[in-house]
């Protein structure tokens, strides 16, 4: 991806890319039909990584919001949850 980012699609050669990753140009052809297919594969991987990261973030936010909705409006439940958490914590420490 570095060569594409630095030199653009047209400016990046398979020879440069092969050198950067420590392989021969012919080895790239063993996995991809050409620069087009390699570029699309890299873009798909980058998209998947980005989407996965965003999904994880949104999932954590939703979990946090759900907990807030449940516990922020019920002080007794919050206190019970905190007491249970501390009990587990102290049990773990006392066993060491």
Residue frames as a rotation matrix with the C-alpha (Angstrom) as fourth column:
UNK 1
0.567 0.823 0.000 0.00
0.823 -0.567 0.000 0.00
0.000 0.000 -1.000 0.00
UNK 2
0.232 -0.552 -0.801 2.92
0.366 -0.713 0.598 2.33
-0.901 -0.432 0.036 0.69
UNK 3
-0.773 -0.580 0.257 4.04
0.426 -0.175 0.888 2.48
-0.470 0.796 0.382 -2.94
UNK 4
-0.188 0.791 0.583 0.49
0.890 -0.113 0.441 3.17
0.415 0.602 -0.683 -4.14
UNK 5
0.666 0.456 -0.590 0.08
0.702 -0.650 0.290 5.87
-0.251 -0.608 -0.754 -1.50
UNK 6
0.021 -0.771 -0.637 3.39
0.269 -0.609 0.746 7.54
-0.963 -0.187 0.195 -2.33
UNK 7
-0.843 -0.521 -0.132 3.41
-0.026 -0.206 0.978 7.24
-0.537 0.828 0.160 -6.12
UNK 8
-0.018 0.903 -0.430 -0.23
-0.884 -0.215 -0.415 6.73
-0.467 0.372 0.802 -7.03
UNK 9
0.622 0.345 0.703 -1.56
-0.071 0.919 -0.388 3.75
-0.780 0.192 0.596 -8.93
UNK 10
0.978 -0.207 0.001 0.22
0.008 0.032 -0.999 4.62
0.207 0.978 0.033 -12.19
UNK 11
0.393 -0.888 0.238 3.52
-0.777 -0.459 -0.432 5.48
0.493 -0.016 -0.870 -10.50
UNK 12
0.119 -0.314 0.942 3.78
-0.775 0.563 0.285 2.31
-0.620 -0.764 -0.177 -8.42
UNK 13
0.013 -0.170 -0.985 5.39
-0.830 0.547 -0.105 -0.60
0.557 0.820 -0.134 -10.22
UNK 14
0.931 0.324 -0.168 5.14
-0.211 0.854 0.476 -4.26
0.298 -0.408 0.863 -9.30
UNK 15
0.192 -0.942 -0.274 8.95
0.470 0.333 -0.817 -4.33
0.862 0.028 0.507 -9.18
UNK 16
-0.467 -0.317 0.826 8.98
-0.446 -0.722 -0.529 -1.60
0.764 -0.615 0.196 -6.51
UNK 17
0.440 0.738 0.512 6.25
-0.851 0.160 0.500 -3.35
0.287 -0.656 0.698 -4.55
UNK 18
0.823 -0.186 -0.537 8.06
0.173 0.982 -0.076 -6.70
0.541 -0.031 0.840 -4.75
UNK 19
-0.226 -0.970 0.094 11.31
0.256 -0.152 -0.955 -5.09
0.940 -0.192 0.283 -3.57
UNK 20
-0.243 0.186 0.952 9.51
-0.748 -0.660 -0.063 -3.44
0.617 -0.728 0.300 -0.65
UNK 21
0.649 0.585 0.486 8.06
-0.761 0.506 0.406 -6.71
-0.008 -0.634 0.773 0.62
UNK 22
-0.197 -0.887 0.419 11.22
-0.822 0.382 0.422 -8.72
-0.534 -0.261 -0.804 -0.08
UNK 23
0.191 0.258 0.947 10.04
0.254 0.919 -0.302 -10.92
-0.948 0.298 0.110 -2.92
UNK 24
-0.874 -0.458 0.161 10.48
0.236 -0.112 0.965 -11.23
-0.424 0.882 0.206 -6.67
UNK 25
-0.539 0.668 -0.513 8.05
-0.783 -0.621 0.014 -9.66
-0.310 0.409 0.858 -9.09
UNK 26
-0.551 0.297 -0.780 7.20
-0.418 0.710 0.566 -13.10
0.722 0.638 -0.267 -10.48
UNK 27
-0.883 0.206 -0.421 6.05
0.456 0.591 -0.665 -14.17
0.112 -0.780 -0.616 -7.00
UNK 28
-0.636 0.698 -0.328 3.37
-0.391 -0.658 -0.643 -11.47
-0.665 -0.281 0.692 -7.07
UNK 29
-0.325 0.495 -0.806 2.06
-0.914 0.056 0.402 -12.96
0.244 0.867 0.434 -10.32
UNK 30
-0.835 0.027 -0.550 1.76
0.095 0.991 -0.095 -16.32
0.543 -0.131 -0.830 -8.56
UNK 31
-0.686 0.568 -0.455 -0.90
0.598 0.083 -0.797 -14.73
-0.415 -0.819 -0.397 -6.33
UNK 32
0.163 0.705 -0.691 -2.40
0.024 -0.703 -0.711 -11.96
-0.986 0.099 -0.131 -8.47
UNK 33
0.542 0.123 0.831 -3.09
0.789 0.267 -0.554 -11.58
-0.290 0.956 0.048 -12.20
UNK 34
-0.123 -0.595 0.794 -1.52
0.714 -0.609 -0.346 -8.14
0.690 0.524 0.500 -12.19
UNK 35
-0.942 -0.333 0.034 -1.31
0.235 -0.733 -0.639 -4.75
0.238 -0.594 0.769 -10.57
UNK 36
-0.357 0.891 0.280 -5.09
-0.579 -0.447 0.682 -4.18
0.733 0.081 0.676 -10.90
UNK 37
0.431 0.559 -0.708 -5.94
0.132 0.737 0.663 -7.29
0.892 -0.380 0.244 -8.92
UNK 38
-0.363 -0.654 -0.664 -3.27
0.823 0.110 -0.558 -6.58
0.438 -0.749 0.498 -6.29
UNK 39
-0.914 0.029 0.404 -4.51
-0.122 -0.971 -0.206 -3.01
0.386 -0.237 0.891 -5.88
UNK 40
0.013 0.998 0.060 -8.14
-0.550 -0.043 0.834 -4.13
0.835 -0.044 0.549 -5.50
UNK 41
0.284 0.016 -0.959 -7.11
0.558 0.810 0.179 -6.77
0.780 -0.586 0.222 -2.97
UNK 42
-0.732 -0.619 -0.286 -5.23
0.614 -0.416 -0.671 -4.16
0.296 -0.666 0.684 -0.92
UNK 43
-0.699 0.537 0.472 -8.20
-0.480 -0.842 0.247 -1.78
0.530 -0.054 0.846 -1.06
UNK 44
0.309 0.846 -0.433 -10.60
-0.184 0.500 0.846 -4.52
0.933 -0.182 0.311 0.08
UNK 45
-0.033 -0.412 -0.911 -8.31
0.824 0.504 -0.258 -5.43
0.565 -0.759 0.322 2.98
UNK 46
-0.935 -0.336 0.117 -7.98
0.236 -0.831 -0.503 -1.78
0.266 -0.443 0.856 4.01
UNK 47
-0.328 0.902 0.282 -11.76
-0.580 -0.428 0.693 -1.34
0.745 0.064 0.664 3.80
UNK 48
0.376 0.466 -0.801 -12.37
0.248 0.782 0.572 -4.44
0.893 -0.413 0.178 5.93
UNK 49
-0.446 -0.626 -0.639 -9.89
0.819 0.003 -0.574 -3.29
0.362 -0.780 0.511 8.56
UNK 50
-0.933 0.112 0.343 -11.45
-0.169 -0.976 -0.140 0.17
0.319 -0.188 0.929 8.68
UNK 51
-0.026 0.999 -0.034 -15.02
-0.510 0.015 0.860 -1.16
0.860 0.040 0.509 8.82
UNK 52
0.197 0.028 -0.980 -14.10
0.586 0.798 0.141 -3.67
0.786 -0.602 0.141 11.51
UNK 53
-0.782 -0.556 -0.281 -12.53
0.574 -0.467 -0.672 -0.92
0.242 -0.687 0.685 13.59
UNK 54
-0.733 0.573 0.366 -15.58
-0.519 -0.819 0.245 1.32
0.440 -0.010 0.898 13.20
UNK 55
0.193 0.839 -0.509 -17.96
-0.197 0.541 0.818 -1.54
0.961 -0.058 0.269 13.99
UNK 56
-0.179 -0.352 -0.919 -16.01
0.804 0.486 -0.343 -2.39
0.567 -0.800 0.196 17.15
UNK 57
-0.976 -0.208 0.069 -16.16
0.147 -0.857 -0.494 1.26
0.162 -0.471 0.867 18.23
UNK 58
-0.385 0.909 0.159 -19.90
-0.669 -0.394 0.630 1.54
0.635 0.137 0.760 17.57
UNK 59
0.200 0.436 -0.877 -20.53
0.224 0.851 0.474 -1.76
0.954 -0.291 0.073 19.35
UNK 60
-0.558 -0.485 -0.673 -18.65
0.768 0.005 -0.640 -0.54
0.314 -0.874 0.370 22.43
UNK 61
-0.931 0.258 0.257 -20.61
-0.295 -0.948 -0.117 2.71
0.213 -0.185 0.959 22.38
UNK 62
-0.033 0.970 -0.240 -23.93
-0.481 0.196 0.855 0.84
0.876 0.143 0.460 22.14
UNK 63
0.014 -0.031 -0.999 -22.92
0.650 0.759 -0.014 -1.42
0.759 -0.650 0.031 25.04
UNK 64
-0.870 -0.413 -0.268 -21.99
0.475 -0.562 -0.677 1.61
0.129 -0.717 0.685 27.10
UNK 65
-0.688 0.681 0.249 -25.26
-0.589 -0.726 0.356 3.35
0.423 0.098 0.901 26.30
UNK 66
0.140 0.758 -0.637 -27.27
-0.080 0.649 0.756 0.25
0.987 -0.055 0.151 27.16
UNK 67
-0.292 -0.321 -0.901 -25.51
0.837 0.371 -0.403 -0.05
0.463 -0.871 0.160 30.52
UNK 68
-0.994 -0.066 0.082 -26.15
0.029 -0.919 -0.393 3.63
0.101 -0.389 0.916 31.17
UNK 69
-0.329 0.944 0.035 -29.83
-0.585 -0.233 0.777 3.22
0.741 0.235 0.629 30.39
UNK 70
0.248 0.417 -0.875 -30.11
0.326 0.814 0.480 0.25
0.912 -0.404 0.066 32.74
UNK 71
-0.087 -0.410 -0.908 -28.00
0.955 0.226 -0.193 1.46
0.284 -0.884 0.371 35.65
UNK 72
-0.893 -0.298 0.337 -28.17
0.229 -0.946 -0.230 5.25
0.387 -0.129 0.913 35.55
UNK 73
-0.271 0.886 0.375 -31.89
-0.553 -0.462 0.693 5.19
0.788 -0.020 0.615 36.20
UNK 74
0.789 0.515 -0.334 -31.78
-0.060 0.605 0.794 2.62
0.611 -0.607 0.508 38.99
UNK 75
0.157 -0.782 0.603 -29.42
-0.861 -0.408 -0.304 3.45
0.484 -0.471 -0.738 41.83
UNK 76
0.477 0.066 0.876 -30.08
-0.670 0.672 0.315 0.16
-0.569 -0.737 0.365 43.64
UNK 77
0.962 -0.123 0.243 -29.06
0.245 0.779 -0.577 -1.89
-0.118 0.615 0.780 40.59
UNK 78
0.536 -0.810 0.239 -25.96
-0.253 -0.425 -0.869 0.23
0.805 0.405 -0.433 40.16
UNK 79
0.157 -0.462 0.873 -24.96
-0.986 -0.127 0.110 -0.27
0.060 -0.877 -0.476 43.80
UNK 80
0.719 0.157 0.677 -25.55
-0.286 0.955 0.083 -4.03
-0.634 -0.253 0.731 43.54
UNK 81
0.911 -0.401 0.098 -23.44
0.241 0.324 -0.915 -4.19
0.335 0.857 0.392 40.40
UNK 82
0.302 -0.833 0.463 -20.61
-0.602 -0.543 -0.585 -2.22
0.739 -0.102 -0.666 42.03
UNK 83
0.285 -0.148 0.947 -20.69
-0.894 0.314 0.319 -4.38
-0.345 -0.938 -0.043 45.17
UNK 84
0.896 0.076 0.437 -20.61
0.046 0.963 -0.264 -7.56
-0.441 0.257 0.860 43.09
UNK 85
0.746 -0.659 0.098 -17.68
0.033 -0.111 -0.993 -6.23
0.665 0.744 -0.061 41.04
UNK 86
0.137 -0.706 0.695 -15.71
-0.875 -0.414 -0.249 -5.32
0.464 -0.574 -0.674 44.15
UNK 87
0.566 0.125 0.815 -16.45
-0.609 0.729 0.311 -8.70
-0.555 -0.673 0.489 45.73
UNK 88
0.951 -0.230 0.208 -15.05
0.310 0.716 -0.625 -10.50
-0.005 0.659 0.753 42.68
UNK 89
0.506 -0.792 0.341 -12.06
-0.272 -0.522 -0.808 -8.14
0.818 0.317 -0.480 42.62
UNK 90
0.150 -0.454 0.878 -11.18
-0.983 -0.165 0.082 -8.67
0.108 -0.875 -0.471 46.30
UNK 91
0.803 0.150 0.577 -11.69
-0.256 0.961 0.106 -12.43
-0.538 -0.233 0.810 46.04
UNK 92
0.868 -0.491 0.081 -9.20
0.264 0.315 -0.912 -12.49
0.422 0.812 0.403 43.18
UNK 93
0.230 -0.810 0.539 -6.64
-0.581 -0.559 -0.592 -10.49
0.781 -0.177 -0.599 45.16
UNK 94
0.322 -0.069 0.944 -7.02
-0.922 0.203 0.329 -12.56
-0.214 -0.977 0.001 48.34
UNK 95
0.956 0.068 0.286 -6.31
-0.017 0.984 -0.176 -15.79
-0.293 0.163 0.942 46.41
UNK 96
0.667 -0.744 -0.046 -2.87
-0.195 -0.114 -0.974 -14.65
0.719 0.658 -0.221 45.29
